[in-house]
């Protein structure tokens, strides 16, 4: 879960107009225009788990509308979520951090502990004491581990996708660290920058891996800092 900017694009303009029309007609907010704009804005990944590989996406209300038409059709209250995360969040976790307004990585640490042959564990550490942060941490824990037999199976698939992404990312970092040729090292840094972008799957975990090793990779940490300024 990372900060995603609500950029003004042709698709978002069309989505907002579609929502205005839907509100007047009291029809569904689930329009092609809204889906296209949300998919574009969130880079085709779930705003909660950051997985791009899921095949089922839904429009999620950050604040449950409970029939409130203003919340129901508010563009700023609509988010792109996978079915797994949306079904878990539902009305159970309110309020949570708004990833379009706050830099989530400053309030929650995303870490994966352990390795093959040992007990692996994902850790979501709250870095402040706000209700929104605590609720978001609890939501992430349930998303990645599940609380029902079905959700535990889905969570296992999610963790497998995360493990694969992080393994590939760590290998790139190792190659970058060991490379002696300056041109090759530059190419690897470009690749790592791409892996750290907002559009990358599981970017929060990748960025925190660098954050925890910023003394070793100060230049990569600077790349993360630069991303937050854009």
C-alpha positions in Angstrom: 0.0 0.0 0.0 1.6 3.2 -1.2 0.6 6.8 -1.9 -1.2 7.1 -5.3 -1.9 10.5 -6.8 -5.3 11.4 -8.2 -4.0 12.8 -11.5 -6.3 14.8 -13.8 -6.4 12.9 -17.0 -8.9 12.5 -19.9 -10.1 9.3 -18.3 -10.7 10.9 -14.9 -12.6 13.8 -16.4 -14.9 11.4 -18.2 -15.3 9.3 -15.0 -16.3 12.4 -12.9 -18.8 13.4 -15.6 -20.2 9.8 -15.6 -20.6 9.9 -11.8 -22.5 13.2 -12.0 -24.9 11.7 -14.5 -25.3 8.5 -12.5 -26.0 10.5 -9.3 -28.7 12.5 -11.1 -30.3 9.3 -12.4 -29.7 7.4 -9.2 -28.0 4.7 -11.3 -24.9 2.6 -10.8 -21.5 4.2 -10.2 -20.0 1.1 -11.8 -19.6 2.5 -15.3 -17.0 1.8 -18.0 -15.6 5.3 -17.6 -15.1 4.9 -13.8 -13.5 1.5 -14.2 -11.2 2.7 -16.8 -10.1 5.8 -14.8 -9.6 3.9 -11.6 -7.6 1.2 -13.4 -5.4 3.9 -14.9 -4.9 5.8 -11.7 -4.0 2.7 -9.6 -1.7 1.3 -12.4 -3.9 -1.8 -12.7 -3.2 -3.0 -9.1 -5.2 -3.3 -6.0 -4.7 -0.2 -3.8 -4.5 -2.4 -0.6 -2.4 -5.4 -1.5 -0.7 -4.0 -4.6 -1.1 -7.2 -6.5 -1.5 -6.9 -10.3 -2.0 -10.6 -11.0 -5.5 -10.9 -9.6 -8.3 -11.5 -12.1 -11.2 -10.0 -10.2 -11.3 -6.3 -9.5 -14.0 -4.2 -7.9 -14.8 -0.5 -7.2 -14.3 0.1 -3.5 -15.6 2.9 -1.3 -12.9 4.1 1.1 -15.7 5.4 3.4 -18.7 3.1 3.3 -21.6 5.1 1.8 -24.5 3.3 3.5 -26.9 5.0 1.1 -25.3 8.5 1.4 -25.4 9.6 -2.2 -22.6 12.1 -1.8 -20.2 9.4 -0.6 -21.6 6.9 -3.1 -20.8 9.0 -6.2 -17.8 10.9 -4.9 -14.8 10.3 -7.2 -12.4 10.9 -4.3 -14.1 8.1 -2.3 -13.7 5.5 -5.1 -10.7 3.1 -5.2 -9.5 0.2 -7.3 -9.5 -3.0 -5.3 -9.2 -6.7 -5.8 -12.2 -8.8 -4.7 -10.1 -10.5 -1.9 -9.2 -7.2 -0.3 -12.6 -5.5 -0.9 -14.5 -8.4 0.7 -12.2 -8.4 3.8 -12.3 -4.6 4.2 -16.1 -4.2 3.7 -17.4 -2.1 6.6 -15.1 -3.8 9.2 -12.1 -1.4 8.9 -13.2 2.2 9.1 -11.5 4.5 9.0 -8.2 3.6 7.3 -5.4 5.7 5.8 -6.3 7.4 2.5 -3.5 6.4 0.2 -4.4 9.3 -2.2 -3.7 11.8 0.5 -1.0 10.4 2.8 2.4 8.7 2.2 1.6 5.3 3.7 5.2 4.3 4.0 5.8 7.0 6.6 3.2 5.5 8.9 3.5 1.7 8.3 6.7 -0.4 7.8 6.3 -3.3 5.4 8.7 -6.2 6.0 9.1 -9.8 5.2 11.1 -11.8 7.7 12.6 -15.3 7.2 13.6 -17.2 4.1 13.3 -20.6 2.5 13.7 -23.3 5.1 12.6 -21.1 8.0 9.3 -19.6 9.1 8.5 -16.7 6.8 6.4 -13.9 8.3 5.1 -10.6 6.9 5.2 -7.8 9.5 3.2 -4.6 9.3 4.5 -2.2 11.9 2.5 0.9 12.9 4.7 4.0 13.2 2.2 6.2 14.8 -0.9 5.8 17.1 -3.7 7.1 15.0 -6.9 5.0 14.6 -6.5 5.1 10.8 -3.0 3.6 11.0 -4.0 0.9 13.4 -7.0 -0.1 11.4 -4.9 -0.2 8.2 -2.4 -2.5 9.9 -5.1 -4.8 11.0 -6.6 -4.8 7.5 -3.3 -5.7 5.9 -2.7 -8.5 8.4 -6.1 -10.1 7.5 -5.5 -9.5 3.8 -2.2 -11.4 3.8 -3.2 -14.1 6.2 -7.0 -14.4 6.1 -9.5 -15.1 8.9 -11.7 -17.8 7.2 -10.7 -21.0 5.4 -11.4 -19.5 2.0 -9.6 -16.2 2.7 -6.6 -18.1 4.1 -6.3 -20.0 0.7 -6.6 -16.7 -1.2 -4.0 -15.1 1.2 -1.6 -18.0 0.6 -1.8 -17.3 -3.2 -1.2 -13.6 -2.5 1.8 -14.3 -0.3 3.2 -16.6 -3.0 3.0 -13.7 -5.6 4.7 -11.4 -3.2 7.4 -13.9 -2.4 8.2 -14.2 -6.1 8.3 -10.5 -6.7 10.5 -9.9 -3.7 12.9 -12.7 -4.7 13.4 -11.2 -8.1 13.8 -7.7 -6.7 16.4 -8.9 -4.2 18.3 -10.6 -7.0 18.4 -7.4 -8.9 19.8 -5.6 -5.8 22.5 -8.3 -5.3 23.5 -7.9 -9.0 23.6 -4.2 -8.6 25.7 -4.4 -5.4 28.2 -6.8 -7.0 28.5 -5.2 -10.4 31.9 -3.5 -11.1 31.3 -2.3 -14.6 29.9 1.3 -14.3 27.7 1.0 -17.4 26.2 -2.3 -16.3 25.7 -0.9 -12.8 23.9 2.1 -14.3 21.6 -0.1 -16.3 20.8 -2.1 -13.1 20.0 1.1 -11.2 17.5 2.0 -14.0 15.9 -1.4 -13.6 15.7 -0.9 -9.8 14.2 2.5 -10.2 11.5 0.9 -12.3 10.9 -1.7 -9.6 10.5 1.1 -7.0 8.0 3.1 -9.0 4.3 3.6 -7.9 3.3 1.3 -10.8 5.3 -1.7 -9.5 3.6 -4.6 -7.8 4.2 -4.7 -4.0 6.2 -1.4 -4.1 5.8 -0.8 -0.4 7.7 -4.0 0.5 10.4 -3.3 -2.1 10.9 0.3 -0.8 11.1 -0.8 2.8 13.7 -3.3 1.9 15.8 -0.3 0.6 14.8 1.9 3.6 16.1 -0.8 6.0 19.4 -0.9 4.1 19.7 2.8 3.3 23.2 2.9 4.7 24.3 0.3 2.2 22.3 1.7 -0.7 22.0 5.5 -0.1 21.6 6.2 -3.8 18.6 3.9 -4.1 17.1 5.5 -1.0 17.5 8.8 -2.7 15.6 7.4 -5.6 12.7 6.6 -3.3 12.8 10.1 -1.8 12.7 11.6 -5.3 9.6 9.5 -6.1 7.8 11.0 -3.2 8.5 14.5 -4.3 7.1 14.0 -7.8 
